Amino acid sequence: MSQAIFYDSLSFAKELASGGFSQEQAETQARVLSRILETRILSREKHAYNLTPSKKELTP
């Protein structure tokens, strides 16, 4: 039930660096954003899983 999300961390870091961030700052921002996206996706999947009734509950 997961939804694929494309995130190009290298392009993101390059864009930040071209905008004035140091290479270290750009790479750190890219890593942090990757973790945030991963956490949000996993949280959403867990929430959706918890809301799905089991077959056992549906059987009278």
C-alpha positions in Angstrom: 0.0 0.0 0.0 3.0 2.2 -0.1 3.1 5.1 -2.6 6.4 5.6 -4.4 7.9 9.0 -4.0 10.9 10.0 -6.1 13.4 12.2 -4.3 16.8 12.9 -5.9 19.0 13.9 -3.0 22.0 14.5 -5.2 20.1 17.0 -7.4 18.7 18.6 -4.2 22.2 19.0 -2.7 23.6 20.4 -6.0 20.7 22.9 -6.2 21.4 24.1 -2.6 25.2 24.4 -3.3 24.5 26.4 -6.4 22.3 28.7 -4.3 25.1 29.5 -1.9 25.1 26.7 0.7 28.4 25.0 1.4 28.8 21.4 0.2 28.6 20.2 3.8 25.4 22.2 4.5 23.8 21.0 1.2 24.6 17.3 1.9 23.3 17.6 5.5 20.0 19.2 4.3 19.6 16.4 1.7 20.1 13.7 4.4 17.7 15.4 6.8 15.0 15.7 4.2 15.5 12.1 3.2 14.9 11.0 6.8 11.9 13.2 7.1 10.3 11.8 4.0 11.1 8.2 5.1 9.6 8.8 8.5 6.4 10.4 7.1 5.9 7.5 4.6 6.5 4.9 7.3 4.1 6.7 9.7 1.4 6.9 7.0 1.8 3.2 6.1 1.6 2.3 9.8 -1.5 4.5 10.3 -3.2 3.0 7.3 -2.3 -0.5 8.5 -3.8 0.2 11.9 -7.1 1.5 10.3 -7.5 -1.6 8.1 -9.9 -4.0 9.8 -8.8 -7.6 10.0 -10.7 -10.4 8.4 -11.4 -11.8 11.8 -13.2 -8.7 12.9 -15.4 -8.7 9.8 -16.6 -12.3 10.3 -19.7 -12.7 12.5 
